Every structure is written in C-alpha cells, then in structure tokens.
C-alpha cells in the first residue's frame, strides 16, 4: 500500500471518528439534557398552540408548581404537555361554582388560563385529592379542552414519566421566546 493510499485511509478514518463522535454527543444531549417536542392540540391554549415547537430541559429536572411539563401519559401513545398544579404532598381542590383551583387551601393565581368558566365533567375524579409521593397533578391551560389529572385516564403523573420542563418556544420563529411571561 502506498503512502498516499495510507494517508487517504487515515483521513477517512479520522472523518468517520469525528462524525460518529458528533452523533454520539448529539444523541446523549437529546436523551439526557434537552429535547424538542411539538405541541399537538388545543389543551394548552393560549400559552401554547398546535404545532408550536418547544425546547424541553431534562437534566436533573425536579417538578415545581407552575412548570409546563412534557410527559408520557399512561393511556396514550403520544406525549402530553400540561402545567404542574401541585406536587407530592399538596392537596388540590376545584370549586366549579367560583371557577377557582385551590392548592393546600389557597386559591392559586392563574393568569395563563384560557377560560375562567370551568365545566364540570361527570368523568372527572373526586376532589379534593392529595398528590401521592413521587407524583404531580397536572392541568391544561385550556381547562375545558384538556384531558389531564382531573380524569382517571390520566390521573396523577409519576415524576419518572416526566420528560422535562418546557422552557422555550422555538417555532414559529415569530413567537420565539420564554413560556413564563404572564401579563
């Protein structure tokens, strides 16, 4: 084998290693640090809209009240995006006559919800309820069009089912920015 052939093979091998390393790094970042997801449906309007694309932070994520989270629901084959209303140990109640949500007996401030009139559905779980250890209670911002923790099909979400916290809208580009800017 000539020196020129060896040089070409060595350069090809170095390119292969560089490309493989780039793919491995991208895979690890996407699996453990962040991912991109697409919003499907109206359950988070007016905060998020169908086809929005979100940057989701994953690394060492611990849920907090008010976070917008992405999770794998127990009954569906697609990801859900909802807002954390309560974390483990907190008690949730909804007063449908006054259209307010209580966490630990306090009315929570919700400037992000689409409709202030909540419709009670006979399929909804009995409230008040206390969130068990290692779980969260989630609701969509468009409450009357959201399948969320109020329904037995979804129920409380295990923390290990949370993919992470949505932190940034990246598409459409004209709406690029943070998700927690309430007016």
URURRA-V488090 format. One record per run of one state. SS is the DSSP state (alpha for helix, beta for strand, coil for the rest). FROM is the first residue (numbers start at 1). TO is the last residue. If there is no record, write none. Layout:
<<SS & FROM & TO> <SS & FROM & TO>>
//
This chain:
<<coil & 1 & 2> <alpha & 3 & 32> <coil & 33 & 33> <beta & 34 & 38> <coil & 39 & 52> <beta & 53 & 57> <coil & 58 & 67> <beta & 68 & 72> <coil & 73 & 78> <beta & 79 & 87> <coil & 88 & 90> <beta & 91 & 95> <coil & 96 & 99> <beta & 100 & 103> <coil & 104 & 105> <beta & 106 & 107> <coil & 108 & 123> <beta & 124 & 124> <coil & 125 & 128> <beta & 129 & 130> <coil & 131 & 134> <beta & 135 & 139> <coil & 140 & 142> <alpha & 143 & 145> <coil & 146 & 150> <beta & 151 & 151> <coil & 152 & 156> <beta & 157 & 158> <alpha & 159 & 161> <beta & 162 & 171> <coil & 172 & 172> <alpha & 173 & 175> <coil & 176 & 176> <beta & 177 & 178> <coil & 179 & 183>>
//
